[in-house]
Amino acid sequence: MRIDCLIVHSIPGRTRYRVAQKSLVRRHSERLRAFVLGRSGAAGVRLNERCGSVIVDYDPFALSAETLATELA
């Protein structure tokens, strides 16, 4: 899945990404959710379709914010 996103806020274990095209979050919400949760270390994902943001909860010892951003891009 290719999504142009930016890390907006990050603390160990939780990161908020802003998706450049908000409509992608709305159109592909289930696919995006499945992709993120399929990553080793991902624990949860919340999507805000109106704002185009994705919040990911994860194990900081198994996954990093930068790694997930790279995998999405």
PyMOL CGO cylinders between C-alpha atoms (Angstrom):
from pymol import cmd
from pymol.cgo import CYLINDER

trace = [
    CYLINDER, 0.00, 0.00, 0.00, 1.46, 3.35, -1.04, 0.3, 1, 1, 1, 1, 1, 1,
    CYLINDER, 1.46, 3.35, -1.04, 0.41, 6.36, 1.02, 0.3, 1, 1, 1, 1, 1, 1,
    CYLINDER, 0.41, 6.36, 1.02, 2.15, 9.71, 1.26, 0.3, 1, 1, 1, 1, 1, 1,
    CYLINDER, 2.15, 9.71, 1.26, 2.18, 10.46, 4.98, 0.3, 1, 1, 1, 1, 1, 1,
    CYLINDER, 2.18, 10.46, 4.98, 3.99, 12.62, 7.50, 0.3, 1, 1, 1, 1, 1, 1,
    CYLINDER, 3.99, 12.62, 7.50, 4.72, 11.93, 11.17, 0.3, 1, 1, 1, 1, 1, 1,
    CYLINDER, 4.72, 11.93, 11.17, 2.85, 14.63, 13.06, 0.3, 1, 1, 1, 1, 1, 1,
    CYLINDER, 2.85, 14.63, 13.06, 3.45, 13.48, 16.63, 0.3, 1, 1, 1, 1, 1, 1,
    CYLINDER, 3.45, 13.48, 16.63, 5.28, 10.56, 18.12, 0.3, 1, 1, 1, 1, 1, 1,
    CYLINDER, 5.28, 10.56, 18.12, 6.02, 9.14, 21.54, 0.3, 1, 1, 1, 1, 1, 1,
    CYLINDER, 6.02, 9.14, 21.54, 7.41, 5.65, 22.11, 0.3, 1, 1, 1, 1, 1, 1,
    CYLINDER, 7.41, 5.65, 22.11, 4.52, 3.29, 21.40, 0.3, 1, 1, 1, 1, 1, 1,
    CYLINDER, 4.52, 3.29, 21.40, 2.17, 5.72, 19.66, 0.3, 1, 1, 1, 1, 1, 1,
    CYLINDER, 2.17, 5.72, 19.66, 2.47, 7.81, 16.50, 0.3, 1, 1, 1, 1, 1, 1,
    CYLINDER, 2.47, 7.81, 16.50, 0.09, 10.04, 14.60, 0.3, 1, 1, 1, 1, 1, 1,
    CYLINDER, 0.09, 10.04, 14.60, 0.53, 10.23, 10.84, 0.3, 1, 1, 1, 1, 1, 1,
    CYLINDER, 0.53, 10.23, 10.84, -1.08, 12.81, 8.55, 0.3, 1, 1, 1, 1, 1, 1,
    CYLINDER, -1.08, 12.81, 8.55, -2.07, 11.42, 5.16, 0.3, 1, 1, 1, 1, 1, 1,
    CYLINDER, -2.07, 11.42, 5.16, -1.56, 13.91, 2.31, 0.3, 1, 1, 1, 1, 1, 1,
    CYLINDER, -1.56, 13.91, 2.31, -4.74, 12.81, 0.51, 0.3, 1, 1, 1, 1, 1, 1,
    CYLINDER, -4.74, 12.81, 0.51, -7.51, 12.59, 3.11, 0.3, 1, 1, 1, 1, 1, 1,
    CYLINDER, -7.51, 12.59, 3.11, -9.74, 10.73, 0.68, 0.3, 1, 1, 1, 1, 1, 1,
    CYLINDER, -9.74, 10.73, 0.68, -7.34, 7.74, 0.81, 0.3, 1, 1, 1, 1, 1, 1,
    CYLINDER, -7.34, 7.74, 0.81, -8.13, 7.24, 4.48, 0.3, 1, 1, 1, 1, 1, 1,
    CYLINDER, -8.13, 7.24, 4.48, -11.86, 7.27, 3.74, 0.3, 1, 1, 1, 1, 1, 1,
    CYLINDER, -11.86, 7.27, 3.74, -11.73, 5.09, 0.61, 0.3, 1, 1, 1, 1, 1, 1,
    CYLINDER, -11.73, 5.09, 0.61, -9.25, 2.53, 1.92, 0.3, 1, 1, 1, 1, 1, 1,
    CYLINDER, -9.25, 2.53, 1.92, -9.90, 2.56, 5.66, 0.3, 1, 1, 1, 1, 1, 1,
    CYLINDER, -9.90, 2.56, 5.66, -10.27, -1.22, 6.09, 0.3, 1, 1, 1, 1, 1, 1,
    CYLINDER, -10.27, -1.22, 6.09, -7.33, -1.99, 3.82, 0.3, 1, 1, 1, 1, 1, 1,
    CYLINDER, -7.33, -1.99, 3.82, -5.17, 0.55, 5.65, 0.3, 1, 1, 1, 1, 1, 1,
    CYLINDER, -5.17, 0.55, 5.65, -6.23, -0.82, 9.03, 0.3, 1, 1, 1, 1, 1, 1,
    CYLINDER, -6.23, -0.82, 9.03, -5.40, -4.40, 7.95, 0.3, 1, 1, 1, 1, 1, 1,
    CYLINDER, -5.40, -4.40, 7.95, -2.03, -3.32, 6.53, 0.3, 1, 1, 1, 1, 1, 1,
    CYLINDER, -2.03, -3.32, 6.53, -0.97, -1.56, 9.74, 0.3, 1, 1, 1, 1, 1, 1,
    CYLINDER, -0.97, -1.56, 9.74, -2.21, -4.32, 12.03, 0.3, 1, 1, 1, 1, 1, 1,
    CYLINDER, -2.21, -4.32, 12.03, -0.39, -6.86, 9.88, 0.3, 1, 1, 1, 1, 1, 1,
    CYLINDER, -0.39, -6.86, 9.88, 2.96, -5.32, 10.85, 0.3, 1, 1, 1, 1, 1, 1,
    CYLINDER, 2.96, -5.32, 10.85, 4.85, -7.12, 13.58, 0.3, 1, 1, 1, 1, 1, 1,
    CYLINDER, 4.85, -7.12, 13.58, 4.58, -5.05, 16.76, 0.3, 1, 1, 1, 1, 1, 1,
    CYLINDER, 4.58, -5.05, 16.76, 1.45, -3.09, 15.79, 0.3, 1, 1, 1, 1, 1, 1,
    CYLINDER, 1.45, -3.09, 15.79, -1.12, -3.19, 18.60, 0.3, 1, 1, 1, 1, 1, 1,
    CYLINDER, -1.12, -3.19, 18.60, -3.88, -0.88, 17.41, 0.3, 1, 1, 1, 1, 1, 1,
    CYLINDER, -3.88, -0.88, 17.41, -4.88, 1.67, 14.82, 0.3, 1, 1, 1, 1, 1, 1,
    CYLINDER, -4.88, 1.67, 14.82, -7.40, 4.53, 14.82, 0.3, 1, 1, 1, 1, 1, 1,
    CYLINDER, -7.40, 4.53, 14.82, -8.37, 6.40, 11.69, 0.3, 1, 1, 1, 1, 1, 1,
    CYLINDER, -8.37, 6.40, 11.69, -9.82, 9.89, 11.52, 0.3, 1, 1, 1, 1, 1, 1,
    CYLINDER, -9.82, 9.89, 11.52, -11.25, 10.09, 8.03, 0.3, 1, 1, 1, 1, 1, 1,
    CYLINDER, -11.25, 10.09, 8.03, -12.24, 13.75, 8.29, 0.3, 1, 1, 1, 1, 1, 1,
    CYLINDER, -12.24, 13.75, 8.29, -8.76, 14.90, 9.31, 0.3, 1, 1, 1, 1, 1, 1,
    CYLINDER, -8.76, 14.90, 9.31, -6.87, 12.31, 7.29, 0.3, 1, 1, 1, 1, 1, 1,
    CYLINDER, -6.87, 12.31, 7.29, -4.92, 11.08, 10.28, 0.3, 1, 1, 1, 1, 1, 1,
    CYLINDER, -4.92, 11.08, 10.28, -3.86, 7.62, 11.37, 0.3, 1, 1, 1, 1, 1, 1,
    CYLINDER, -3.86, 7.62, 11.37, -2.86, 6.89, 14.96, 0.3, 1, 1, 1, 1, 1, 1,
    CYLINDER, -2.86, 6.89, 14.96, -0.90, 3.70, 15.51, 0.3, 1, 1, 1, 1, 1, 1,
    CYLINDER, -0.90, 3.70, 15.51, -0.23, 2.05, 18.87, 0.3, 1, 1, 1, 1, 1, 1,
    CYLINDER, -0.23, 2.05, 18.87, 2.74, -0.30, 18.74, 0.3, 1, 1, 1, 1, 1, 1,
    CYLINDER, 2.74, -0.30, 18.74, 5.47, -2.04, 20.68, 0.3, 1, 1, 1, 1, 1, 1,
    CYLINDER, 5.47, -2.04, 20.68, 8.41, 0.40, 20.46, 0.3, 1, 1, 1, 1, 1, 1,
    CYLINDER, 8.41, 0.40, 20.46, 10.87, -2.50, 20.80, 0.3, 1, 1, 1, 1, 1, 1,
    CYLINDER, 10.87, -2.50, 20.80, 9.46, -4.23, 17.71, 0.3, 1, 1, 1, 1, 1, 1,
    CYLINDER, 9.46, -4.23, 17.71, 8.46, -1.32, 15.44, 0.3, 1, 1, 1, 1, 1, 1,
    CYLINDER, 8.46, -1.32, 15.44, 9.40, 2.33, 15.00, 0.3, 1, 1, 1, 1, 1, 1,
    CYLINDER, 9.40, 2.33, 15.00, 7.43, 5.28, 13.69, 0.3, 1, 1, 1, 1, 1, 1,
    CYLINDER, 7.43, 5.28, 13.69, 9.93, 5.79, 10.90, 0.3, 1, 1, 1, 1, 1, 1,
    CYLINDER, 9.93, 5.79, 10.90, 9.84, 2.15, 9.82, 0.3, 1, 1, 1, 1, 1, 1,
    CYLINDER, 9.84, 2.15, 9.82, 6.06, 2.19, 9.54, 0.3, 1, 1, 1, 1, 1, 1,
    CYLINDER, 6.06, 2.19, 9.54, 6.13, 5.48, 7.60, 0.3, 1, 1, 1, 1, 1, 1,
    CYLINDER, 6.13, 5.48, 7.60, 8.64, 3.94, 5.19, 0.3, 1, 1, 1, 1, 1, 1,
    CYLINDER, 8.64, 3.94, 5.19, 6.48, 0.83, 4.74, 0.3, 1, 1, 1, 1, 1, 1,
    CYLINDER, 6.48, 0.83, 4.74, 3.42, 2.96, 3.99, 0.3, 1, 1, 1, 1, 1, 1,
    CYLINDER, 3.42, 2.96, 3.99, 5.24, 5.11, 1.42, 0.3, 1, 1, 1, 1, 1, 1,
]
cmd.load_cgo(trace, "trace")
